[in-house]
């Protein structure tokens, strides 16, 4: 059995996410966004259309993000959820 716990990464530690994977991120104003991280540009991109393969949306420089987490972590963050392998 494995218990899943929510992993929120604070930007003070400078840990950056893997590029092009769905994320939830919070800007310095406390507003949550869904998007991806673009490693080449060093920006978080709020995706407008997940169906599109292009990264189209509002860009947020790394310095303007307070924390982030993988979207999949958020879905399985309930400590009561148990996955049996």
C-alpha positions in Angstrom: 0.0 0.0 0.0 1.1 3.5 -0.7 -0.2 6.7 0.8 0.0 9.8 -1.3 0.7 13.2 0.2 0.5 16.6 -1.4 3.9 17.9 -2.5 3.9 21.7 -2.7 7.2 23.2 -3.8 8.0 26.6 -2.4 10.0 28.7 -4.8 12.4 29.8 -2.1 14.2 26.5 -2.5 14.6 27.1 -6.3 13.3 23.6 -7.1 11.8 23.9 -10.6 9.4 21.4 -12.1 9.9 19.2 -15.1 9.1 21.0 -18.3 5.8 20.6 -20.2 4.0 18.7 -17.4 0.7 20.0 -16.1 1.1 22.1 -13.0 -0.8 24.2 -10.5 1.1 27.3 -9.6 0.6 30.3 -7.4 1.8 33.8 -8.2 3.0 36.3 -5.6 -0.5 37.8 -5.4 -1.8 34.4 -4.2 -3.7 33.6 -7.4 -3.7 30.0 -8.5 -3.1 29.0 -12.2 -3.0 25.8 -14.2 -0.3 25.5 -16.8 3.2 24.2 -17.5 6.8 25.2 -17.0 9.0 26.2 -20.0 12.6 25.4 -19.0 14.1 27.2 -22.1 12.3 30.5 -21.3 12.3 30.0 -17.5 8.6 30.9 -17.3 5.4 29.3 -16.0 2.8 29.4 -18.7 -0.9 29.5 -17.9 -2.3 27.2 -20.6 -5.5 28.3 -22.2 -6.1 25.1 -24.2 -4.8 21.8 -22.9 -5.9 20.1 -26.1 -3.4 22.1 -28.2 0.2 21.0 -28.2 1.4 24.6 -28.4 2.1 26.5 -25.2 -0.3 29.4 -25.6 -1.2 31.5 -22.6 0.0 34.1 -20.1 3.7 33.7 -19.1 4.8 34.2 -15.5 8.6 34.6 -14.9 10.0 32.2 -12.2 10.6 35.2 -9.9 6.8 35.9 -9.8 5.8 32.4 -8.6 5.6 31.6 -4.9 4.8 27.9 -5.1 3.9 25.1 -7.5 2.8 21.4 -7.5 2.2 18.8 -10.2 -1.5 18.7 -11.1 -1.5 14.9 -10.6 -0.3 15.4 -7.0 -3.2 17.6 -6.3 -5.7 15.0 -7.6 -4.2 12.4 -5.3 -3.6 14.6 -2.3 -6.4 13.2 -0.1 -4.6 11.2 2.6 -7.6 8.8 2.7 -6.8 7.6 -0.8 -4.8 4.4 -0.9 -3.5 2.8 -4.0 -3.0 -0.9 -3.9 -0.5 -2.4 -6.3 
